[in-house]
């Protein structure tokens, strides 16, 4: 059983700020500003003698490592037994483990949109997992984490899986990143898919250019290595100035591939080998920070985009005792392993059992580096008190929403989680094997209430014993629907913002 102590405090409010500077400006103005920012950054030491964003904290470098379809129990420090993750476990010993950490939706694209914007994905119209045929992407009017960082003169880079749109206007370099290398969407969206032959060739990008129009299995073997080498090189080149580094591994999303140096090295077959290589990658990044004498001035966050894709069986991860996995609003789909490390600022060897989410990283980073929040509403809250181990710190969320697409499926406050009637995918028979999935069937749940403090497995519906809790959660749900919408009740939220939409295929 996981230790969970959730206390509801505060009020649910939109985060607003003074109007930010216009996101777009002339190229000449951009050039002048970039030169000034570079001069400012290069004329000071970015070691321990850094400017202060607030209180007595130095302004940190930010590194986010985001894996794909990794289950809650797929780290040694979260209970894995058939493979080892010594570098991530060491990161937990030197930092803080979050046992109650969530994504906004249990699917690739939506989860990433929330991570980088601080918004529930349906607020900004970024739903599901856009493929090569998608005609939408992240709206250029949205502000992403790298754009926050650019306000303060940070260098920014993204290596790995993007999945916020593959049209030019939606690619990383148009949304705050200085450097990009990786795949525009999932690594299974290619002609080798085990159940669908509708996908064209999978491209590999560097910057805005396709550098490999036809990724092959031989290429996928090197993805984790390439992303890691790019990340280490970025750190080595930018250690003297502040930076934001986002490493979004394509693995362990199927199809699984691993380099020769890790093949056959774990006790859990190919999946374990892949996790071992990701752990190596984390170790390489941490070592690069130490080698450049900046590890004590860098916040490193490790987590996953959603739970395991259970239909793939031995090519999928584990959510432990949590119910279901990817593609559902049960805990196994949306509760993720999370470790944060910042020596001297985040207490070493500690745990946080309060509810927190990827949407909270956006406002927290803004506060840590002294950046200005956008002038539109976001949904995340500043969780620095939880990260720093502040005494008696509690989750800032009065309630938390579990959406699938634009369907509000659950709502949570404190330990109480209320499921509204909905269908979800589940396994009836044996899961798939060796890269071929089994079929899901559509299961259904009615209105159900669970106390996650005592029933994290979501097995005992106690709505009859607590009608007053049910009514309160229903009131919270009505507030959420009014702001964010709900397809089940045909409500369009007043706070909805359109994604970017495109009429034609991308041209680069």
C-alpha positions in Angstrom: 0.0 0.0 0.0 1.3 3.4 -0.9 1.3 6.1 1.9 -1.1 8.8 0.9 -2.1 11.8 3.1 -4.1 14.3 1.2 -5.6 17.4 2.8 -7.7 19.8 0.7 -6.9 23.5 1.2 -7.3 26.7 -0.7 -9.7 27.7 -3.4 -9.8 26.7 -7.0 -8.8 29.9 -8.9 -7.5 30.6 -12.3 -3.9 31.9 -12.3 -3.8 35.3 -13.9 -0.9 37.8 -14.2 -0.2 41.2 -15.6 -0.3 41.2 -19.4 2.9 39.7 -20.8 4.9 41.1 -23.7 3.6 40.2 -27.1 4.8 36.8 -28.1 5.7 37.7 -31.6 7.9 40.7 -32.6 10.0 41.7 -35.6 13.1 39.7 -36.3 15.3 42.7 -35.8 13.8 43.3 -32.4 14.3 39.6 -31.6 17.9 39.8 -32.6 18.6 42.9 -30.4 16.9 41.3 -27.4 18.6 38.0 -27.9 21.9 39.8 -28.0 21.2 41.7 -24.8 20.1 38.6 -23.1 23.2 36.7 -24.2 25.4 39.5 -23.0 23.7 39.6 -19.6 24.0 35.9 -19.2 27.6 35.7 -20.3 28.8 38.5 -18.0 27.9 36.7 -14.8 28.9 33.4 -13.3 26.1 30.9 -13.4 27.4 28.7 -10.6 26.5 29.3 -7.0 26.7 33.0 -7.5 23.4 33.4 -9.3 20.7 36.0 -9.3 17.8 35.4 -7.0 14.2 34.8 -8.2 12.7 35.1 -4.8 13.4 34.3 -1.2 17.0 33.0 -0.9 16.9 30.6 -3.8 19.3 30.8 -6.7 17.8 30.7 -10.2 18.3 27.1 -11.3 18.8 25.4 -14.6 15.8 23.2 -15.4 16.0 19.7 -16.7 12.8 17.7 -17.4 13.1 14.0 -18.4 9.8 12.7 -19.6 9.4 9.0 -20.6 6.7 7.4 -22.6 4.2 4.8 -21.3 6.3 4.1 -18.2 4.3 2.5 -15.4 4.1 3.6 -11.8 6.0 0.6 -10.6 8.7 0.7 -13.3 11.5 2.2 -11.2 13.4 0.5 -8.4 12.5 3.3 -6.0 8.8 2.7 -6.9 8.9 -1.1 -6.5 10.4 -2.6 -9.6 12.2 -5.9 -9.0 13.1 -7.5 -12.3 15.3 -4.7 -13.5 17.5 -2.1 -11.8 17.4 1.7 -12.1 20.4 2.7 -10.0 20.8 6.2 -11.3 17.2 7.2 -10.9 17.2 5.5 -7.5 20.3 7.5 -6.5 18.5 10.6 -7.8 15.6 9.8 -5.4 18.1 9.3 -2.5 19.5 12.7 -3.3 16.1 14.3 -3.9 12.4 13.8 -3.3 10.0 11.0 -4.4 6.4 12.0 -5.3 3.9 9.2 -4.7 0.8 11.1 -5.7 1.9 12.7 -9.0 -0.5 13.0 -11.9 -0.7 13.8 -15.6 -3.8 15.6 -17.0 -4.8 12.8 -19.4 -3.5 9.2 -19.9 -2.4 9.7 -23.5 0.7 11.0 -25.2 -0.1 14.3 -26.9 -2.6 15.6 -24.4 -0.2 14.8 -21.5 2.7 16.7 -23.2 0.5 19.7 -24.0 -0.3 20.0 -20.3 3.2 19.6 -19.1 4.5 22.5 -21.3 1.5 24.9 -20.9 0.3 24.3 -17.3 -3.2 23.7 -18.6 -5.6 20.9 -18.7 -5.3 19.6 -22.2 -9.0 20.1 -23.1 -8.7 23.8 -22.1 -6.4 24.3 -25.1 -7.9 21.8 -27.5 -4.9 19.4 -27.5 -6.5 16.0 -27.2 -5.4 12.5 -27.9 -2.3 11.5 -29.8 -2.1 13.5 -33.1 -0.7 11.4 -36.0 0.7 12.3 -39.4 -2.8 13.1 -40.6 -3.6 15.6 -37.8 -4.6 19.1 -39.0 -4.1 20.8 -35.6 -1.3 21.6 -33.3 -0.3 23.7 -30.3 -1.6 27.3 -30.8 1.2 29.8 -31.2 -0.7 32.1 -28.7 -0.1 29.5 -25.9 3.0 30.1 -23.8 5.2 27.1 -23.2 7.8 26.5 -20.5 10.7 27.3 -22.8 9.1 30.7 -23.5 9.0 31.4 -19.8 12.7 30.6 -19.7 13.5 32.8 -22.7 12.2 35.7 -20.7 15.2 35.3 -18.4 17.8 34.6 -21.0 17.8 30.8 -20.8 19.1 28.6 -23.6 16.5 26.0 -24.4 16.6 22.6 -26.1 14.2 19.7 -26.7 15.4 16.2 -27.6 13.0 13.4 -28.2 9.3 13.0 -28.9 7.4 16.2 -29.5 3.7 15.3 -30.3 2.2 18.8 -30.2 1.8 19.1 -33.9 4.1 18.4 -36.9 3.2 21.5 -39.0 6.0 24.0 -39.1 4.1 26.5 -36.9 3.7 23.9 -34.2 7.2 22.5 -34.1 9.6 23.2 -31.1 11.6 26.0 -32.7 8.5 28.0 -33.3 7.5 27.5 -29.6 10.4 28.6 -27.5 13.1 26.1 -28.2 16.5 27.0 -29.6 17.4 23.4 -30.5 15.4 20.3 -31.4 16.2 16.8 -32.4 13.6 14.0 -32.4 10.4 12.5 -33.6 7.3 14.6 -34.3 5.0 12.0 -32.8 5.0 8.4 -31.5 7.5 5.9 -32.7 4.8 3.4 -33.6 3.3 5.7 -36.2 5.1 4.1 -39.0 4.6 1.4 -41.7 5.8 -1.4 -39.3 2.8 -1.0 -36.9 1.6 -4.5 -35.9 -2.1 -3.8 -36.5 -2.3 -0.8 -38.8 -0.6 -0.3 -42.2 -2.0 3.1 -42.8 1.0 5.0 -41.5 3.5 6.5 -43.9 7.3 6.6 -43.2 8.3 8.1 -39.8 10.5 11.2 -40.1 13.3 12.3 -37.8 13.8 16.0 -37.3 16.7 18.3 -36.5 15.5 21.9 -36.0 12.8 22.5 -38.6 14.3 20.1 -41.1 13.7 16.4 -41.7 17.1 14.8 -41.5 15.9 11.2 -42.0 12.6 10.8 -43.9 12.4 7.1 -43.3 13.2 5.9 -39.8 13.9 2.2 -39.8 14.2 -0.4 -37.0 18.0 0.0 -37.2 17.5 3.7 -36.4 15.1 3.2 -33.5 17.8 1.1 -31.8 19.8 4.3 -31.3 17.0 6.8 -30.3 17.8 6.7 -26.6 21.5 7.0 -27.2 21.1 9.9 -29.7 18.8 11.8 -27.3 21.2 11.3 -24.5 24.3 12.4 -26.5 22.4 15.5 -27.7 21.4 16.3 -24.1 24.9 15.9 -22.7 26.4 18.0 -25.5 23.9 20.7 -24.9 24.8 20.8 -21.2 28.5 20.9 -22.0 28.0 23.8 -24.4 25.7 25.8 -22.2 26.9 25.2 -18.7 28.0 28.8 -18.2 24.6 30.2 -18.8 21.1 29.3 -17.6 19.3 26.6 -19.6 16.1 24.6 -19.9 16.6 21.1 -21.2 13.6 18.9 -22.1 14.4 15.2 -22.8 11.3 13.4 -23.9 12.3 9.8 -24.5 10.4 7.8 -27.2 10.8 4.7 -25.0 9.4 2.6 -23.5 6.5 3.3 -25.9 6.1 0.3 -28.3 7.8 -0.7 -30.5 10.6 -1.3 -28.1 14.2 -0.9 -29.2 17.4 -1.0 -27.2 21.1 -0.5 -28.1 23.5 -3.4 -28.1 25.1 -2.2 -24.8 21.8 -3.0 -22.9 20.3 -5.8 -24.9 19.7 -8.9 -22.7 21.0 -7.2 -19.6 17.8 -7.2 -17.4 15.7 -10.0 -15.9 12.5 -8.6 -17.6 13.3 -9.2 -21.2 13.3 -6.4 -23.7 11.1 -4.0 -21.6 13.6 -4.3 -18.7 16.5 -3.7 -21.1 14.8 -0.5 -22.4 14.2 0.8 -18.8 17.8 0.1 -18.0 19.0 2.1 -20.9 16.7 5.0 -19.9 18.3 4.8 -16.4 21.7 5.0 -18.0 20.6 8.1 -19.9 19.5 9.8 -16.7 22.9 8.9 -15.2 24.7 10.4 -18.2 22.7 13.7 -17.8 23.4 13.8 -14.1 27.1 13.2 -14.6 27.3 16.0 -17.2 25.8 18.4 -14.6 28.4 17.3 -12.0 31.3 17.4 -14.5 30.4 21.0 -15.3 30.0 21.8 -11.6 26.4 22.9 -12.0 24.5 19.9 -10.5 23.8 21.9 -7.3 22.3 24.6 -9.3 20.0 22.5 -11.5 16.5 21.2 -10.8 16.0 17.8 -12.4 12.6 16.3 -12.7 11.9 12.7 -13.9 8.4 11.5 -14.7 6.3 9.8 -17.4 3.5 10.9 -19.7 1.0 8.2 -18.7 0.7 4.7 -17.4 1.6 1.4 -19.1 0.0 0.2 -22.4 -1.2 -3.1 -20.8 -2.5 -4.7 -24.0 1.2 -5.2 -25.1 1.9 -7.7 -22.2 5.6 -8.4 -21.9 6.4 -5.2 -23.9 4.4 -3.1 -21.4 5.2 -1.8 -18.0 3.5 -2.2 -14.6 1.3 0.1 -12.6 1.7 -2.1 -9.5 -1.5 -2.4 -7.5 -3.0 0.6 -9.3 -6.1 -0.2 -11.5 -5.9 -0.3 -15.3 -3.3 1.7 -17.4 -2.8 4.0 -20.3 -6.0 5.4 -21.9 -8.1 5.3 -18.7 -8.8 7.7 -15.8 -8.2 4.9 -13.2 -5.1 5.5 -11.1 -2.9 3.2 -13.2 -3.4 5.5 -16.2 -2.8 8.9 -14.7 -0.6 8.4 -11.5 3.0 8.5 -12.5 6.4 7.9 -10.8 8.1 11.2 -10.2 11.5 12.1 -8.7 12.8 15.6 -8.3 16.4 16.6 -7.4 18.0 19.9 -6.6 20.8 19.6 -4.0 20.5 22.1 -1.1 17.0 23.1 -2.1 15.0 19.9 -2.3 15.5 17.8 0.9 17.4 14.6 0.1 15.9 11.1 0.7 12.4 12.4 1.3 8.9 11.7 0.0 5.9 13.8 -0.8 2.5 12.2 -0.6 0.4 15.2 -1.5 -1.4 15.5 -4.8 0.7 17.3 -7.5 0.6 17.3 -11.3 2.6 18.0 -14.4 0.4 21.1 -14.9 1.9 22.5 -11.7 5.4 22.6 -13.1 4.7 25.6 -15.4 3.8 28.1 -12.6 6.4 26.6 -10.3 9.2 27.1 -12.8 7.9 30.6 -13.5 8.3 31.5 -9.8 11.6 29.8 -9.4 13.2 31.7 -12.3 11.3 35.0 -11.8 9.4 34.8 -15.1 6.1 36.4 -15.8 3.0 34.2 -16.2 0.9 34.6 -19.3 -2.2 36.8 -19.2 -4.5 33.9 -20.0 -5.8 31.4 -17.4 -3.8 28.3 -16.6 -4.7 25.4 -14.3 -1.5 24.6 -12.6 -0.5 25.8 -9.1 2.9 26.6 -7.6 4.0 23.5 -5.7 7.4 24.7 -4.5 6.3 24.2 -0.8 5.8 20.5 -1.6 9.0 20.3 -3.5 11.1 22.0 -0.8 9.6 20.0 2.0 8.0 22.9 3.7 6.5 21.9 7.0 2.8 21.1 6.8 2.7 21.9 3.1 -0.5 20.7 1.5 -1.7 20.3 -2.1 -2.8 23.6 -3.6 -5.6 21.9 -5.5 -9.0 22.2 -3.9 -10.1 19.6 -6.5 -8.4 17.9 -9.5 -10.1 16.9 -12.8 -9.6 13.6 -14.7 -10.6 14.2 -18.3 -10.5 11.8 -21.2 -10.7 13.9 -24.3 -13.3 16.5 -23.3 -15.2 14.1 -21.1 -14.9 14.7 -17.4 -14.7 11.2 -16.1 -13.6 11.7 -12.5 -13.0 14.5 -9.9 -10.9 14.3 -6.8 -10.6 16.4 -3.6 -8.4 15.3 -0.8 -8.5 11.5 -0.7 -11.9 11.3 -2.3 -12.2 10.4 -6.0 -15.6 10.3 -7.7 -16.0 8.5 -11.0 -18.9 9.6 -13.2 -20.5 6.9 -15.4 -18.2 6.3 -18.3 -16.8 3.5 -20.6 -13.1 2.6 -20.5 -10.9 0.1 -22.2 -9.8 -3.0 -20.3 -8.4 -6.4 -20.9 -10.6 -9.4 -20.7 -8.2 -12.1 -22.0 -4.5 -12.5 -21.9 -2.4 -9.5 -22.9 -0.4 -9.5 -26.1 3.2 -10.7 -26.4 6.4 -9.7 -28.1 5.1 -6.5 -29.7 1.7 -7.6 -30.8 -1.2 -6.3 -28.6 -4.3 -8.1 -27.6 -7.7 -6.5 -28.0 -9.4 -4.3 -25.4 -13.0 -4.5 -24.6 -15.2 -1.6 -23.5 -15.9 -1.9 -19.8 -18.2 0.5 -17.9 -18.4 2.1 -14.5 -21.3 3.8 -12.9 -21.1 6.6 -10.3 -18.5 5.4 -7.8 -16.7 6.9 -4.9 -13.3 5.8 -3.6 -11.1 6.8 -0.7 -7.6 6.7 -2.2 -6.0 6.9 1.3 -7.4 3.5 2.2 -8.2 2.0 -1.3 -5.7 3.1 -3.9 -6.7 0.1 -5.9 -10.1 1.6 -6.4 -12.0 -1.6 -5.5 -14.5 -0.5 -2.8 -17.2 1.9 -3.9 -18.4 3.8 -0.8 -20.8 6.4 -2.3 -23.7 5.0 -0.2 -21.8 5.6 3.0 -20.8 9.2 2.1 -23.6 11.0 0.2 -22.3 14.4 1.4 -18.9 13.8 -0.1 -20.6 12.8 -3.4 -22.6 16.0 -3.4 -19.6 18.1 -2.7 -17.6 16.5 -5.5 -20.6 17.0 -7.9 -20.5 20.7 -7.1 -16.8 20.8 -7.9 -17.5 19.0 -11.2 -20.1 21.6 -12.1 -17.5 24.3 -11.6 -15.0 22.4 -13.8 -17.6 21.9 -16.5 -18.5 25.6 -16.6 -14.8 26.5 -17.1 -13.4 23.5 -19.1 -16.5 21.9 -20.6 -17.7 18.3 -20.7 -18.7 16.4 -23.8 -20.9 14.0 -21.6 -23.1 16.9 -20.5 -22.7 18.8 -23.8 -21.2 21.8 -22.0 -18.6 23.9 -23.8 -16.4 25.6 -21.1 -16.1 29.3 -21.0 -12.3 29.0 -20.7 -11.8 26.9 -23.8 -9.1 28.0 -26.3 -8.7 26.7 -29.8 -5.6 24.9 -31.0 -3.9 25.9 -34.2 -5.7 24.5 -37.2 -4.3 23.8 -40.6 -6.1 23.0 -43.9 -3.2 21.4 -45.7 -0.4 18.9 -45.0 2.8 20.4 -43.5 5.4 21.8 -45.8 8.9 22.5 -44.4 
